[in-house]
Amino acid sequence: MLKRTVIILLLFPVIANAGHENLLTTKTVAFYNDTLKLKFVSNKQVFSEQWDTLPHTRFWQHIIKLPPDSVIINVASGRKPLHFISSEEWHCQTDTEKESYRQYLRQAYGLNENEVIFVTSGKRDFYEYKSTVSQIGKAAEVFLREGVDPWYAQTILLIESPGRNRQKSSAGALGPFQLMRSVAIKYGLKINKTVDERTSLEKSAGAAARLLRSACVPYLKDYLMARNIAFDEHDLWFRLLIMHIYHAGWGNVSCMLDQLNPTEGGIALFQKIWTTECRGFRNESQNYSQIALASIILFENMLHQDGDTVFLVRGDRMMANYKRPVLDKEGAKTHLNNVMEAYQHDLLDGTIPFEYFFTKINKIQKELAWIESNQTDKKESTLAQILPLSNDQALSLSNQLLRKRRPEEAVRILKMNIERYPYSVAAYDSLGRAYKMLGQNALADKYRSKSEEIKGGKLMAE
């Protein structure tokens, strides 16, 4: 057994590259400051085999696009959405009230009394696919050098920790491939008091590829061959099972498979996997391939939204379609306001820096001024004067930036907001939190005190 494994490890990189190279496709990607040709992995199978039509897949697409201040109350077994509600409304209830509402929904929808009902929060802030675009091709090349299907590189980057190379999970996994310390060291990474190579895209990609090549893939192939289950390594169901092994470990996955005793792969097998528990293979593990499928679909839609070119900055794309002579006054204003909203999303997505955001909004505001008066004011405006945000909109934007751990940008938005709304208690509170996050405690205390003064009526409101 040992000799056969060694031979596989030595020959696999040479054999595999020939089969995996043609999986990559090249797209033109337009960034805010550059245009590049980048490589991605094709995912036609998810549509041709109709994985995209499954209710579990559709449900997770909703969750990934939903902001974290909202939740979907849903049936656990089939992920059928029952009700959308704000997180605040749900969490302010007692446990008894929550269970009473679940029981009400069971009766309203004719569900079994024992039907499990989940409450799932939106995860839009976590799944930032645009931040992975420049990483995928680099990681795919590393996987190819290691003789591993680059599909795994792209999919892991999309779902494990998109764009967060230095974010550590509650379990201690770190980096773009979310490797545990012991696994990373086993597969060749250096980790000590001063260095942690898990945060390096290329080094962590190499370790993840070696883990897949030497453990995950051989374990599953041996299991399937022992049971005479036909498979192709490029089958989507095979790849998704490998993803489960990568996430939950072979012991938990084999326990789940032994319980199911499958005779073939495919969608039917996964519909059983999503409702099966065994040892450490529980709800989070069941969700893993569902999230992978939803992420693949959303990423594919983004890649093909505008034909051959991927426009990461939606504000730029929409502005390029602005045709002043064609639109009437109200149509032009509506279009430009939609463009400004798109630039806000671009800022939150991290696809444009704050200075770029400021410049574009300034130009749009001047265009709006021209539409109103048919003349352009050449005088430069301050951000507070040009940014057409209400107090609530500015607070929402700054709070989203704070959730994304981007306090510097939140400070700039909040200072603008205070200039326009000098008696906004919430703005001063948020500014205090932002400075606290930056470690500037004196300023944090200053703005929190200002908030208390306003609330206490010591400052006259306008």
C-alpha positions in Angstrom: 0.0 0.0 0.0 2.8 2.4 0.9 4.7 1.7 -2.3 1.5 2.3 -4.5 0.9 5.6 -2.7 4.4 6.8 -3.3 4.1 6.1 -7.0 0.9 8.0 -7.2 2.4 11.0 -5.4 5.4 11.0 -7.8 3.5 10.6 -11.0 0.3 12.5 -10.3 1.6 16.1 -10.9 2.9 15.1 -14.4 -0.3 13.2 -15.4 -2.8 15.7 -13.8 -1.5 18.9 -15.5 -2.5 17.6 -18.9 -6.1 17.0 -17.8 -6.5 20.2 -15.8 -5.0 22.9 -18.0 -8.1 23.1 -20.3 -10.3 23.8 -17.3 -9.0 27.4 -17.2 -10.6 30.2 -19.2 -9.3 33.7 -19.7 -11.5 36.8 -19.0 -10.7 40.5 -19.4 -11.2 42.1 -16.0 -11.5 45.9 -15.6 -10.4 47.2 -12.2 -10.7 50.9 -11.2 -7.1 51.6 -12.2 -6.2 48.8 -14.6 -7.4 46.2 -17.1 -5.9 42.7 -16.9 -6.3 39.2 -18.5 -7.0 36.8 -15.7 -7.7 33.1 -15.6 -10.7 31.4 -14.0 -12.2 27.9 -13.8 -15.3 27.1 -15.9 -18.3 25.8 -14.0 -20.8 24.9 -16.8 -21.7 21.6 -15.0 -23.5 23.4 -12.2 -26.0 24.7 -14.8 -26.1 21.8 -17.3 -26.8 19.3 -14.5 -29.3 21.7 -12.9 -27.6 22.0 -9.5 -28.7 25.6 -9.7 -32.4 24.7 -9.6 -32.1 22.9 -6.2 -34.0 24.7 -3.3 -30.9 24.4 -1.0 -28.8 26.2 -3.6 -31.3 28.9 -4.2 -31.7 29.5 -0.5 -28.0 30.0 0.0 -27.9 32.5 -2.9 -30.4 34.6 -1.0 -28.4 34.3 2.2 -25.2 35.3 0.6 -26.8 38.4 -0.9 -28.7 39.3 2.2 -27.3 41.9 4.6 -26.4 40.7 8.2 -29.1 42.8 9.7 -31.8 40.6 8.2 -32.6 36.9 8.7 -34.6 34.2 6.8 -36.8 31.9 8.9 -36.7 28.6 7.0 -37.5 24.9 7.0 -34.3 23.0 7.9 -34.9 19.9 5.8 -35.5 21.6 2.4 -34.4 25.2 3.2 -37.8 26.6 2.2 -38.0 30.3 3.2 -41.0 31.0 5.4 -40.4 34.6 6.5 -38.0 37.5 6.2 -37.4 39.6 9.3 -34.8 42.0 10.7 -32.2 40.6 13.1 -33.2 43.2 15.7 -36.9 42.1 15.6 -35.9 38.4 16.0 -33.2 38.8 18.7 -35.3 41.1 20.9 -37.7 38.2 21.5 -37.4 35.8 24.4 -36.7 32.1 23.7 -40.4 31.3 24.6 -41.6 33.9 22.1 -39.3 32.6 19.4 -40.6 29.1 19.8 -44.1 30.3 19.8 -43.5 32.0 16.5 -41.9 28.8 15.1 -45.0 26.9 16.1 -47.2 29.5 14.5 -45.3 29.1 11.2 -45.6 25.3 11.4 -49.4 25.6 11.7 -49.6 28.4 9.0 -47.7 26.3 6.5 -49.1 22.9 7.4 -45.8 21.6 8.6 -45.2 18.6 11.0 -45.0 19.7 14.6 -41.5 18.2 14.8 -40.3 20.0 11.7 -37.0 21.8 12.5 -37.1 25.6 11.7 -33.9 27.5 11.3 -33.2 31.2 11.5 -30.4 32.1 9.2 -28.7 35.5 9.1 -27.6 37.3 6.0 -23.9 36.9 5.1 -23.4 39.6 2.4 -20.6 41.2 4.4 -18.6 37.9 4.4 -18.8 36.7 0.9 -16.9 39.4 -1.0 -16.2 37.6 -4.3 -14.7 40.6 -6.0 -11.8 40.6 -3.6 -10.8 37.1 -4.8 -10.8 37.9 -8.5 -7.1 38.8 -8.6 -6.2 35.8 -6.4 -7.8 32.9 -8.3 -5.5 32.7 -11.3 -2.4 32.8 -9.1 -3.7 30.1 -6.8 -4.9 28.0 -9.8 -1.3 28.1 -11.2 0.0 26.8 -7.9 -2.5 24.0 -7.9 -1.6 23.1 -11.5 2.1 22.9 -10.5 1.1 20.5 -7.7 -0.9 18.4 -10.1 -4.2 19.3 -8.5 -7.5 20.3 -10.2 -7.5 24.1 -10.1 -11.3 24.0 -9.5 -10.6 23.5 -5.8 -8.4 26.6 -5.7 -11.1 28.8 -7.0 -13.9 27.3 -4.9 -12.0 27.3 -1.7 -11.1 31.0 -2.2 -14.7 31.8 -2.8 -16.1 30.2 0.4 -13.5 29.9 3.0 -12.3 33.4 3.7 -12.8 35.6 0.6 -10.2 38.4 0.5 -9.3 38.0 4.2 -5.8 36.5 4.2 -5.2 37.4 7.8 -8.6 36.5 9.3 -8.5 33.6 11.8 -11.5 31.4 12.4 -12.9 30.6 15.8 -11.3 27.1 15.4 -7.9 28.7 14.7 -7.8 28.2 10.9 -6.0 31.1 9.1 -5.4 32.5 5.6 -7.1 32.4 2.2 -7.3 28.5 2.4 -8.2 28.5 6.2 -5.5 26.0 7.2 -5.2 24.8 10.8 -1.8 25.2 12.3 -0.9 21.5 12.5 -2.1 20.8 8.9 -0.1 23.8 7.5 3.1 22.6 9.2 2.5 19.1 8.0 2.3 20.3 4.4 5.4 22.4 4.5 4.5 25.9 5.9 6.6 27.8 8.4 4.8 29.0 11.5 6.5 30.6 14.5 6.3 33.8 16.6 7.3 36.1 13.8 6.1 34.3 10.6 2.9 32.5 9.7 3.0 31.5 6.0 -0.7 30.6 6.1 -1.3 34.3 5.2 0.7 34.0 2.0 -1.6 33.2 -1.0 1.0 31.2 -2.9 2.4 29.3 0.1 -1.0 28.4 1.6 -2.2 27.4 -1.9 0.7 25.0 -2.2 -0.1 23.5 1.2 -3.8 23.2 0.5 -3.0 21.5 -2.9 -0.7 19.0 -1.2 -3.3 18.2 1.4 -5.9 17.5 -1.4 -3.4 15.5 -3.5 -2.0 13.3 -0.8 -5.0 12.8 1.5 -8.5 14.1 0.4 -8.5 12.8 -3.2 -6.9 9.3 -2.6 -9.2 8.7 0.4 -12.3 9.3 -1.7 -11.1 7.4 -4.8 -10.2 4.3 -2.7 -13.6 4.5 -1.0 -15.6 4.7 -4.3 -13.5 2.1 -6.0 -14.0 -0.4 -3.1 -17.8 0.0 -3.6 -17.7 -0.1 -7.4 -19.2 3.4 -7.6 -18.4 4.9 -11.0 -16.8 8.4 -11.0 -14.8 10.9 -12.9 -12.6 13.3 -11.0 -14.1 16.2 -12.9 -17.7 15.3 -11.9 -19.2 18.1 -9.8 -20.5 15.6 -7.2 -17.0 14.1 -6.8 -15.4 17.6 -6.4 -18.1 18.6 -3.8 -17.4 15.4 -1.8 -13.7 16.4 -1.8 -14.7 19.8 -0.5 -16.5 18.1 2.3 -13.4 16.1 3.2 -11.3 19.3 3.1 -13.7 21.0 5.5 -14.8 18.2 7.9 -12.0 15.6 7.6 -12.2 12.1 6.1 -13.3 10.5 9.4 -16.5 12.5 9.6 -17.2 12.3 5.9 -16.6 8.5 5.7 -18.9 8.1 8.8 -21.7 10.0 6.9 -21.1 8.0 3.7 -21.2 4.7 5.6 -24.5 5.6 7.1 -25.9 6.4 3.6 -24.2 3.4 1.9 -24.4 5.0 -1.6 -24.3 3.0 -4.8 -23.9 6.0 -7.1 -23.0 9.7 -7.0 -24.9 12.7 -8.3 -27.6 15.1 -7.1 -29.7 12.4 -5.4 -26.7 11.5 -3.2 -26.2 15.1 -2.1 -29.9 15.6 -1.3 -29.4 12.8 1.3 -26.0 14.2 2.5 -27.7 17.6 3.3 -30.0 15.9 5.8 -27.6 13.3 7.3 -25.5 13.7 10.5 -22.7 11.5 11.8 -20.1 12.3 14.4 -18.7 15.8 13.5 -20.6 15.9 10.3 -23.5 18.1 11.3 -25.3 21.3 10.2 -22.2 23.3 9.3 -20.8 20.4 7.3 -24.1 19.8 5.5 -24.2 23.5 4.6 -20.7 23.5 3.1 -21.4 22.1 -0.3 -24.7 24.1 -0.5 -22.7 27.3 0.1 -20.1 26.1 -2.4 -22.8 25.7 -5.1 -24.5 29.0 -4.3 -21.1 30.8 -4.4 -20.2 29.1 -7.7 -23.4 30.3 -9.3 -23.2 33.8 -8.1 -19.6 34.1 -9.1 -20.4 32.7 -12.6 -23.2 35.2 -12.9 -20.8 38.0 -12.0 -18.2 36.8 -14.5 -20.7 36.7 -17.4 -22.8 39.6 -16.5 -21.3 41.9 -19.2 -20.1 39.4 -21.8 -16.3 39.0 -22.4 -15.3 41.6 -19.9 -15.7 41.6 -16.1 -16.4 45.1 -14.8 -15.6 45.1 -11.1 -16.6 48.7 -10.6 -20.3 48.8 -11.3 -20.4 52.5 -10.9 -17.9 52.9 -13.8 -19.9 50.5 -15.9 -23.2 52.3 -15.3 -21.6 55.7 -15.8 -20.2 54.5 -19.2 -23.8 53.9 -20.2 -24.9 57.4 -19.3 -26.1 59.3 -22.4 -27.0 62.9 -21.5 -28.6 63.8 -24.9 -30.8 60.7 -24.9 -32.3 61.1 -21.5 -34.8 63.7 -20.3 -34.1 65.6 -17.1 -35.8 63.2 -14.7 -34.3 60.2 -16.5 -30.8 61.6 -16.2 -31.2 62.4 -12.5 -32.5 58.9 -11.8 -29.7 57.3 -13.7 -27.0 59.4 -11.9 -28.5 58.7 -8.5 -28.4 55.0 -9.3 -24.7 55.4 -10.3 -24.0 57.0 -7.0 -25.6 54.1 -5.2 -23.5 51.7 -7.3 -20.3 53.6 -6.3 -21.4 53.2 -2.6 -21.6 49.4 -3.1 -18.2 49.5 -4.9 -16.7 51.2 -1.9 -18.2 48.7 0.5 -17.0 45.8 -1.8 -13.4 47.1 -1.6 -13.1 47.5 -5.3 -12.4 51.2 -5.2 -10.5 53.3 -2.6 -12.1 56.2 -0.8 -10.3 58.9 -2.9 -11.6 57.3 -6.1 -15.1 57.2 -4.6 -14.9 60.9 -3.6 -13.7 61.9 -7.1 -16.5 60.1 -8.9 -19.2 61.4 -6.6 -17.9 64.9 -7.2 -18.1 64.6 -10.9 -21.6 63.1 -10.7 -22.8 65.9 -8.4 -21.4 68.5 -10.9 -23.4 66.8 -13.7 -26.5 66.9 -11.6 -25.9 70.6 -11.0 -25.6 71.1 -14.7 -28.9 69.3 -15.3 -30.6 71.5 -12.8 -29.2 74.9 -14.0 -27.5 74.1 -17.3 -24.3 75.4 -16.0 -21.3 73.8 -14.3 -20.0 75.2 -11.0 -16.3 75.0 -11.4 -15.6 75.6 -7.7 -14.5 72.4 -5.9 -17.0 71.3 -3.2 -16.3 69.7 0.1 -17.4 66.1 0.6 -20.1 67.2 3.0 -21.5 69.5 0.3 -21.5 67.0 -2.6 -22.3 63.7 -1.0 -26.1 63.4 -1.4 -26.6 61.1 1.6 -29.3 61.6 4.3 -28.3 61.1 7.9 -29.6 57.6 7.9 -27.8 56.7 4.6 -24.5 58.0 5.9 -24.9 56.1 9.1 -25.8 52.9 7.3 -22.7 53.3 5.0 -20.3 54.0 7.9 -21.7 51.2 10.0 -21.2 48.7 7.1 -17.6 49.9 6.8 -17.2 49.4 10.6 -18.5 45.8 10.3 -16.0 45.2 7.6 -13.2 46.5 9.9 -12.5 49.6 7.8 -12.7 52.3 10.5 -10.5 54.9 8.6 -13.1 55.1 5.8 -16.0 55.2 8.3 -14.4 58.1 10.1 -14.3 60.1 6.8 -18.0 59.4 6.1 -19.0 60.2 9.7 -17.1 63.5 9.8 -18.8 64.5 6.6 -22.1 63.5 8.2 -21.5 65.6 11.3 -20.7 68.6 9.2 -24.1 68.3 7.6 -26.0 67.0 10.6 -24.2 68.5 13.7 -26.7 67.2 16.2 -26.9 63.6 15.1 -26.4 61.5 18.3 -26.0 58.3 16.3 -23.2 59.9 14.2 -21.2 60.9 17.2 -21.7 57.4 18.8 -20.5 55.7 15.6 -17.5 58.1 15.3 -16.6 57.1 18.9 -16.8 53.4 18.0 -14.7 54.0 14.9 -11.9 55.8 16.8 -12.1 53.1 19.5 -11.5 50.5 16.7 -8.5 52.6 15.6 -7.1 52.6 19.1 -7.5 56.3 19.4 -9.2 56.3 22.8 -9.0 60.0 23.5 -10.9 60.8 20.4 -13.3 57.9 21.1 -14.1 59.4 24.5 -14.4 62.9 23.0 -17.1 61.9 20.5 -19.0 59.7 22.9 -19.1 62.6 25.4 -20.4 64.8 22.6 -23.2 62.3 22.0 -24.1 62.3 25.6 -24.2 66.1 25.7 -26.7 66.2 22.8 -28.8 63.5 24.3 -28.8 65.3 27.7 -30.1 68.5 26.0 -26.9 70.5 26.7 -26.7 71.4 23.0 -29.6 73.0 21.3 -30.9 70.9 18.3 -31.5 72.7 15.0 
